[in-house]
């Protein structure tokens, strides 16, 4: 497992500088006061003023700081040392009291104490986790009784599809049920910038919907909401249409791209 984590960590450490300069993240706009949170996550989070929030896998902390701007007391955690260094830099520049910790989320209980009103994670989170049940165990550990876990991410069915350049359409590639590590070589990150990466080997894991449900059940979390959305936060396929300033849709294909899940600790 260490080789997977170390490879992914090198990959994400290299991504930070590219992401920092990208239009996708718009750090300049963020520093001027723009929130990095979009309408779907804002709707799920609701009023966070006065809430104590733990943001897992926070990357370089823009969402964490955005939550702090909304009146929450926020701690962000990520395994990338470069990301946490930049997160702390952004917090200082914006005058935010958001706290950041560099840690593997599955071992966070060794580095952080306390309980939170909300544990939150969003987008590009769970494909990097080999043990989903352990992730939910950690989330539950940090929740107060009655506290809420709120997650949004790419829908598990996204792993089933790929764009076929010849057909100019998406096709099913599968599989859906597969818990083995998938090795990928991605020369470029998902943002603009077109910078070729040296640390381009990454490992990901697929998790079906049932695994999310059982991970919650097994760790004392009552599922209060599970939603699926045809909206996508980025232009996943060439034939997608921009719906508004935040999302794209794939017209003619009734597919879910994002799911959200809310749970309350017993």
N, C-alpha and C positions, 0 to 999 in steps of 0.2 A: 504493500500500500504506500510506503514512503516514496517509492519512485514515481507513483502517480501524483501524489501531493506535491512533491518537489518540482516535477515537470510543469504542473499547472501553476505553481507559485511563480516560477521563472517567467512563464507565459504572461501572467497577469501583472507582474512587476514591470515587464517591458511595455505592456499596453498603456500603463498610466500616463506616460509622457505623450503618447499619441492621442489618447482621449482628452488630455488636458488642452491640447491645441485644436481639437475638432469642433466643427460647427454643431455636431450632434449633441455635445454636452454644453456648449455655449457658456463656458466658464466666465467670460467677460460679462455676459448678460446676467448671470447668477450673482456676480460680485456687485452688480448695480441694483440688485434687489429682486430679480426674477426668481420665482419658485421653480424648482425642478420637478415638482409633483404634478401629475396630470389628473384629469377629472375622474378616471376610474378609481385610482388609489385614494383620492380625496373623499370620494363618496363612501368607500369602505372604511376609512379611518374616522370620518365624522369629526366632531369637535375634540381636539386633543389638548386644549388649554388646561394646564395644571397637571397633565398626565405624565407619568414616568414611563419612558419608552426605551426599549432595547431594540436597536436596529441591527439585525444579523446580516452579514455579508454586504456591508454598506459601500463597498468600492471606495471612492475618495470623498464620500461623505456629503455630497450635495443634498440628497434627500434627507439625511440626518439633520443637517443645518436648516433645511426648509421646515422640518417639523419643529425645530427649536424656535424658528421665527413665528410659528403659529402658537407659541406659548407652552410647548412641552419641554420637559427635562429629558434630554436624549443622550444615550450612550450608543456609539456605533462600534461595530467589531468587524474586522476583515483580516484574512491571512496574508495579504500583500503588504509588506513593509513600505513599499513605495507609495501605495494608495493611502495608507494611514499617515505617512509623512505629509502628503499633499492635503489630506483632510484636515490635519492640524493647522497647516498653513492657511487654508481657506477659512477655518474657524477664527484664526487670529485676525485675518484681513477683514472679516465681516463682524468682528466683535462678538462672536457667538461663544457661549459657554458649553457647547457640545463637547462631550468627552469621547475620545477614540482609543481603542485598544487593538493591538495587533495580535491576533490569535486564530488558530484553527477553530472554527465554530464547534466542532465535535469535542473539543477539549477546553472550551471556554469556562467551564465550571471550575477549572484549576486556576484561572487567572482573574475571575470576577466573582464578586459576592453581591448579594442583595436580590430583591424581587421587584417586579415591574407591573404596572397596570396593563401595558401592551408590549408584546413581542411582535416585531414587524419584519417582513422580508418581501422583496419584490424584484421580479424580472431577472432572468439569467442566474437563478439561485440554485435550483435543485439538480440540474444536470451535472453539477460538480460534486454532488454528495453521493458517496457509495452506500451509506447506511442511512436510509430515510427514517427508520424507526429511532435511531440514535439522535438524529436531528430534532425530531419531535420530543424526545426525552429531554434534551437540553432546553428546548423552548419551554416545555412544561416546568422544568426545574426553576426557571427564572421568573415564572408568572406567579403573582399573588393569587390566593384563592379567589375565584371570581374574575381574575384577570383574563385578557383576551389575546389570542393569537390571530394575527391578520396577515395573510399571505396572498400575493398575486404573482403569477408567473406564466410563461408560455404553456399552452395546453399540452398535456402529454401526447395527444394525437398528432402534434406537430412533427413528431419523429417518424410518422408514417409516410410523409409526403416529401417529394423532391421535384424541382422544376426541370422539365425535359426541354432542352434547347431546340431539338429537332421538331418536336410536336408543338412547341410554344404553349405548353400546358403543364399542369402538375400531374404527377402519377404516384401511385402507391408503391413504396419501396419496402416498408416494414423493417424489422418486426416491431410489435407493440410490447410483447412480454419478453424482456431480455434484461437481466440484471448484471451482465458482464460489463467490464470496462471497455469502452469503445475508443480506439486510438484514432485521432484525427491529426492531419497536418494542414494547418490553416496559415498561409503566408501573410494574410492581412487580417486585421481585426475588423469588427463589424461597423466601425464608424468611418467617416470620411477621413482623408489624409493620405491614403494610398502609399503608406510606408511599409515596406517589406520587413517582416519580423524575423529575427534570428532564432528566438525561442518559440518556434511555431508548432511544436508537438504538444498536444493536449489530450486529456483523457476525460470522458464523460460517461454518465450513467443515465439510463432511461427508467422512468418510474410511471407505471400506469395509475389511473385514478384510484383504483381499489387500494393501492399501497398507501396513498395519502389518507384515505378514510381509515384504514386499519391502524396506521401509525398514530392517528389522533385517538382512536378508541383505546389502543394499548397503553396510552400514556395519560389517561385520566382527563381527556379533553372532549367536551361535548360540542359536536358540530352544530352551529347555529345557522350557517349559511354556506351554500356552495353555488357559485354562478359561473356561467360560461359566456364568452363574448366573441362575436365575429370580427371585432376590431383588432387591429395589430398596431403596435407602437412604432413599427418601422416597415419599410417597403420590402417585405420578405420575398415577394415574387415580382418579376418585371411587369406583369399585367395587373397589378393592384392599382386602385384609384384612391387618391387622397380624399378622405371624408371631411376633415376639418384641419385645423392647425396641429392636431395631436395624433390622429390615427389614420390608418389606411384600411380599406376593405377589399375583398376579392369578390367582385361582382359575378353573379352566376354560379358561385360555389358557396353553399351554405355550410361553412366549416368554422369550428371554434378555434381561435388563436390565443386567447387569454382565458385563464380561469382565476377565480378568487375564492378564498375559503376563510371562514371565520369560526373560531372555536373558543369556548369558555372553559377555564380550568375548574374542575369540580371542587 
